[in-house]
């Protein structure tokens, strides 16, 4: 293990007056701006409980062993800052930039890290060295500290490449977070929520994910050897077929390929079509949730308002099919063929639709098909659609919060009434697309 000790001098933590702290921060920002006379903020072993440093630039500052409990650090820049052994309990770190920050041995219990960036941050175990001076010799004791992140809120946060090995993350909320290439080896994540999270190539070896919620998470390439998955909810999650051991499959909640339902599928679809055509007076609404329907041909069916949450529809034939107001949230639609499908008012929230073909799809709003005359917008919030072809698709009035259109073919798409600024469009082809805002302002 690399050396990770940090000296703590004898005595209590130092408390500063507001004016003293303001001067230290001012000089640090002056240094960051390249203005002569600036000086790095060295605030190790200071009592900064409850301070408000929101929006300040404290990149590369040193807060080793400091008390920052209940501090307000909203949108603060702490890039490459040293927060070794810090007490950050219940701190407000919303939108904080912690790129490559040293958070080893830090306590973040109950803090709010929503929308924060912890790319390449180091949140592993740390050891503080405590020195006391008796006038003749120096006595040294060592405090070994696990990083404590229990009960944190980290929705939509970015921990790409972060090192979180061995940390305590009980009941942590990572909803829609990006944990790509992060390492959580032997971490305790019992009861955590990772719904819709991106865990591509994440190292979860030996991790305790008992009772965790991984619905709709993308675990492509993730390493899960030795991970505890007792009652872990993996319905709608994307995971490599051979990644889970037989014991892990038995322990976790997974989509099922119920053979009886598959055999009865034509009957169920016919009953659903009667339900739609009779405005729910006849037949029965189809509920195909949690079923593995991979490679099924559903393009001939009318699945308007059907319930298909967390279903596996990988490589399905949906071209030209009818899906107005259907609930396909948290579904796996990778590689599916949905060309020219009627998907008005569909719910695709947190669905994984990578490398699919949705050219000519109608994803605009629709008036309810069950008689209540309510107008429904298509919901693509936090859908993962990288590499998907949507040439000529209609997405008028669609909800696009957090939608990942990375490297998508969006030529001639109609986004009028939608806020494409809320989506991720890196590498997307938007030639000929219709938007409320000129494309030159979107790029």
C-alpha angles and dihedrals in degrees: 000000000000118000108273106164124131125191120239115196123222119270137045126312112277118247120208130203117244091253092050092050092046090053093050091050092045092053091047092053088048089055091048090052092051094245114150116253095037122138134197116254107247105185102152115151093008125140104238098156113161096001119152112228096151115158094005125134108241098151113159093007121145119239098158110167092352124149109238097156112153090005118154108232099155111164090350118155109236096157110164089352120156109239094158111164092354124163103229098157114160090353119158105239097157110156091358118158108228097161109167090348118165104236098157112152092003123148112224097161112159094000124142113238097163112155090000123144116230096162110166091353117158110229099160128125117299138193125219118203114215117203126194122187117218093178094256110042134015117238115208129199126178127221111203108205129190115211106257118209101152117150094004120151109227103159113165091359120148116231096161108164094358119154109227100154115159094001124145110241104162114171093353119167111226096159110164091352122150110235097162114160091355121144120230097162111168092352118153105235100157114159094006124149116229097159110162092357121151108235099163111162090353117159108232096157110152091359118149107231097161112156091000123148112233098158110154093001118147108231097167108156093000118150112228103164110149093002115147109234102170106158090346107158108233096160109137091009121133112230133155111265095237097039096092124068119226089256091052091049091053092048099047132069107248138169111270134220097220102194093199092057092044090054090049094044096107089051092048092048092049091051089050092051090053088050091054096044093048094046089247096309094112137027123017134280111250117242109190096160119151093009124136102231097162115162093006118146106234100154094103094054131091102227097167110158092358118156110236104151115167092357119154107236099162114161090357122161104239099146112143091359126145115244107149111160092355116152108234096152116152090011126149105233099159114154094002122152107228100153114161091355118159102240100155112157092001121159110230096155111159092353118150108230102162121162093000128140114237097155113156092009118155107227097160127120122287139195112247114276093207098067105262093107092224117150114234125198120209109256116216096156111155092351112157105226104154114157094010122141114231101161110167094359120154114231099163113161091357122155107244104170107150093348110161110223093162110158092353123151102239099162114154093359117156110229097163111144091019126101104232089179087076092061132074110245104168110153093001120143106233098169110150094002117151115227139161089240124051111260093236087067093049098054 
